[in-house]
Amino acid sequence: MQIEEQTSSYTIALAGQPNTGKSTVFNMLTGAKQHVGNWPGKTVEKKEGIVDYKEHTYDVYDLPGTYSLTANSLEERIARDFIIKEKPDVVVVVVDASQLERSLYMVAETIVLPVPVIIALNMMDVAEQEGRMIDTKALENSTGLKIIPMVASKKQGMNDLLEGIKDVIQKTSNDPSSIPDVEKAFGPLLKEIQTKVSGYVPSPYPENWITLKLLEGDKDVIQITRENMDEHLWNEVDTLLSKNQNGILIGAGARYEWIKQVIEGSVKHFDRKGSLARQHKFDKVATHPVWGKLIAVGILILGIIAAYIAAIPVLLPGLGIMIVSDQMHDILKGVAPVFIASMIADGFLPIFGLALVILGAIGGIFLVFGFLEDIGYLARLAYVFDPFMSRLGLHGKSFMPLLMGLVCNIMGVTATRVIDSWRQRLVTLVMAPIIPCKALLIVVSFIGVVFFGTKAIFVYLALFIAMALHLFATSLLLRKFVVKGERTGLIMELPPYHKPNFKTILGYARVRMKVFLKHGFWLMVAVGFITWVGIYFPRGDIETSFLATFGKAIEPLGRIMGMDWRLLISFLVAFASKEATLCTMAVIFGAATSARTSIEGMMLDRSLWSAVQDNFGSFLAGTGISEASALAFIFAVFFSLPCFGTLGVMYSETQSLKWTGGMLIYYFFASIVMGTISYHVGLLIL
Amino acid sequence: METVKNYLLTSLFPRENGYVETMTGSNASIGRMASMGITPGAAVLMIRNHKRGPIIIEVRDTLVALGRSEADKIKVRGERTCK
């Protein structure tokens, strides 16, 4: 047996501003050997991977894309904490060669930290197209850092990058030849403060970096330093700091000064088109206050259709499994004990098939919207809808997921992934279920017409107003109490349009599907199975099932909403699946029978569906349910938590049972409150 | 007569140039704007400025969209004819 020599593995951190092609570099390096999770305790995604090169193994961490390393966002804090505390062996800062001056800002922030830095000068092809020639050697001399020109989208430069990384790790001294001159920028105040904090700076933070950040008003650094010093000592520092105004601008100025120095003589423009040429012709319409919105909605609709088409390879088999579960039910009944037949055909297959359908939909969505993001269009969409979204306390990028919620809440929740800031993503995700999906609209309009006839239009109006209020209230609650943080107005880059990189887009869709498979998929299957148990046992008949017993037991509670046990159970079923609500209701009310004993199973029962379409409406009208009760039922169902699938993707997106559970509870109570209020209002006015 | 004056960024018409003179606002806002290239002394070109919607400017080779509340806190200098 051979004893393998252990080669130590090195750590590489990938940093860089958004839209520099950082994830393309990451994918290029790690290929399929990637793992996506969350940074511990946070809802920001952590991407890590492995690359082997010349007998060494490198752990690569894709840090969140950030424009700087301040304490103003969780993403930035995660990035800089990783660099300072985990001490990677090298930090590769990905820089956009076509936007060099601004892109180097991240380098300016990183080189003042005690880690070796390499610059991956990406998008060289774009720079060339724009008539910019960059003298890499000159830049290496002026910065003292290794610079690797790359075109990551075409896999050019990967070996050079790995070779460069290997070299830098093996060298012992990696200091850049110059760093931003903050001493000059801040004057003698800097040295004064540094002397005062010296000795009180907790390791591994470097003293000079702490001083710089104190002067820039960095909240985290201020807190860390303050905690480490006696009060009177801190007060001295604080007094000195208050002599300084707008430190962040002074620091930024020093960084741009440094950038100007290092790129001097390294960048030559020839054939330089005027600045206005940079504004792509399409942008004139894409950012137009009126046309831009129309185009955006048009593109979104096309996008949704394209997503469904792209989903077919996985969606169709899923659908097939769901439909086939009907036959399976009959087949299995002949060969196995009834409860096993039901368990497989009702408790497992339909929800498994549904989970596959959703998996396919997720793949489709991320292919299409990954494409739109890659080419740079989504930023224009966010720009055009920002004023509208800010009335809900959201940013423009939230428009797309919320609009998609109208088609299907599952797609809406999934689409929140395109939002970069975790706060905005979480708020949008939690609000997404308030938007009624098409299945819900069908259920609500059916019940509305049955009980209210033409007056139903007023019910719909009331629902719309209630929905708007719910959106406002939920947004406010979230922003005030749950996801606190400083709210800045829109400050967003409109990245240059790029040719789409299909490998990146495919990889992106693949990763998102994997994430769902790991979490949401199994949550759905588990919950689906549990509801089968609730409906099947003890006698395979919904009227005597655990669910029915439960419904009858909590009937007193249902009275406050004016709902008897049958409406109550139907309401509970609506939580699980909007599509199945009507069918399940038909069975519970005794209008029809079904051999299927699961919620999804009943939805797939074709004979049940035709019964619902034919005479369930008139049957319901004749059951003696009062208008007020019907109103309460409509409101409660409208505001209930959407289906299994939404639950699954919520968990998959947040990777947090805490958040998923919290949303369940919130929406459960919201629907009960809505039901109660509308019942009593209904009693008064109907 | 040509006069060099300080005026609001949001008063620039599309295709007008200016240099950032002062920036006010929260540390977070200023920090973020700075990291996207907007600092005192930077050259800006107004691209889109329509009613109360967010503006689009070009600064340091970057197109940046700014909400009104943020943009209103930036003053620029340039050359504008007075009278």
Contacts between the chains, C-beta under 8 A, distances in Angstrom:
chain1	res1	chain2	res2	distance
A	67	B	32	6.8
A	67	B	35	3.8
A	67	B	36	5.8
A	68	B	31	6.6
A	68	B	32	7.6
A	68	B	34	7.5
A	68	B	35	3.6
A	70	B	28	7.7
A	70	B	31	4.7
A	70	B	32	7.9
A	70	B	35	7.5
A	72	B	27	7.2
A	72	B	28	4.2
A	72	B	31	5.5
A	72	B	32	6.6
A	98	B	61	7.5
A	99	B	60	7.7
A	99	B	61	4.9
A	99	B	62	5.9
A	100	B	61	7.7
A	101	B	37	7.3
A	101	B	60	4.9
A	101	B	61	6.2
A	102	B	36	6.8
A	102	B	37	4.4
A	102	B	60	4.5
A	102	B	61	6.3
A	102	B	62	5.1
A	105	B	35	5.6
A	105	B	37	7.7
A	216	B	31	7.7
A	217	B	27	4.9
A	219	B	27	7.8
A	246	B	23	7.7
A	246	B	30	7.0
A	248	B	27	5.9
A	248	B	30	5.4
A	248	B	31	4.8
A	248	B	34	6.3
A	249	B	23	6.5
A	249	B	30	6.3
A	249	B	34	6.2
A	249	B	39	6.2
A	249	B	40	6.3
A	252	B	31	7.7
A	252	B	34	3.7
A	252	B	35	7.1
A	252	B	39	5.0
A	253	B	39	5.7
A	253	B	40	6.9
A	253	B	41	7.4
A	256	B	39	5.9
A	256	B	42	7.8
A	275	B	45	5.7
A	275	B	58	5.8
A	276	B	15	7.1
A	278	B	58	6.8
A	278	B	61	7.6
A	278	B	63	7.5
A	279	B	47	6.0
A	279	B	58	7.5
A	279	B	63	7.2
A	287	B	48	5.8
A	287	B	56	6.3
A	289	B	50	5.4
A	289	B	51	7.4
A	289	B	53	5.6
A	379	B	65	7.7
A	383	B	54	6.3
A	383	B	56	7.2
A	383	B	65	4.8
A	386	B	53	7.9
A	386	B	54	5.5
A	386	B	65	7.6
A	386	B	67	6.8
A	387	B	52	7.4
A	387	B	53	5.5
A	387	B	54	7.0
A	390	B	67	7.4
A	486	B	26	6.3
A	486	B	28	4.8
A	488	B	26	6.8
A	488	B	28	5.4
A	488	B	29	4.6
A	488	B	32	6.4
A	488	B	70	6.8
A	489	B	29	7.2
A	489	B	66	7.4
A	489	B	67	3.3
A	489	B	68	7.3
A	489	B	69	4.4
A	489	B	70	4.3
A	490	B	54	5.1
A	490	B	65	5.9
A	490	B	66	6.4
A	490	B	67	3.6
A	490	B	70	7.0
A	491	B	29	6.8
A	491	B	32	4.9
A	491	B	33	5.7
A	491	B	36	6.7
A	491	B	64	7.0
A	491	B	65	7.6
A	491	B	66	5.9
A	491	B	67	7.2
A	491	B	70	5.8
A	492	B	64	7.1
A	492	B	65	4.8
A	493	B	36	6.0
A	493	B	62	5.9
A	493	B	63	6.8
A	493	B	64	5.8
A	493	B	65	7.6
A	494	B	56	6.6
A	494	B	63	4.0
A	494	B	64	7.2
A	494	B	65	5.8
A	495	B	63	7.8
A	496	B	63	7.7
